Amino acid sequence: MGIGGGIFLIALGAVMTFAFEVEPWWLDLDVVGAVLMLAGATVLLVTLWYWQRRRTSAAVVPPTAQESRLPTPPDPIANRPTPPEPPLPPPPL
């Protein structure tokens, strides 16, 4: 039902309990209104509890060592070509 359904039941029960002046011989509207208000409050509390539980159970779990490894881009400095070595000076005569 959700939050809207719970609020609707509470409002319907309050109207039946406090606003109606009709007293049918086969139904006590005060009792029916009170039952509807309790049912609406129960639906509202269960819905809020479910949403709170869902919010806490969806916590972020830190990745394991294997999952946290991302492919590293190639290092441009390590892969650059090295310049040729300068020639050795001639030996002294």
Steps between C-alpha positions, in 0.01 A plus 500: 500500500770744586497833674206635299285199582577526869413869509178430307394234752573731792297781339211268412493361853505849649209608280301190595572549869463875545299640207211261444192546714319201351456201731390191306366223725721235342836686504689709752678764290720609792652151525542470123670842491734409784592172328569684174718756680700222670536316169619819332752569775626142472538528122680831540742366761572180307565699183736739678679208665537325163640811334744560787613137490542517125708815529739349756532163325608665176823626654809520285729204550867575444636304203742217550860531388426325172197718423677825584772453239432711199704466186775755523575711196846462355758724660623743232832560677584133554416406142681784320798406287835564657745717305809326369809526716758752385815352347797450729786751467804372312773347717797727578814451290 
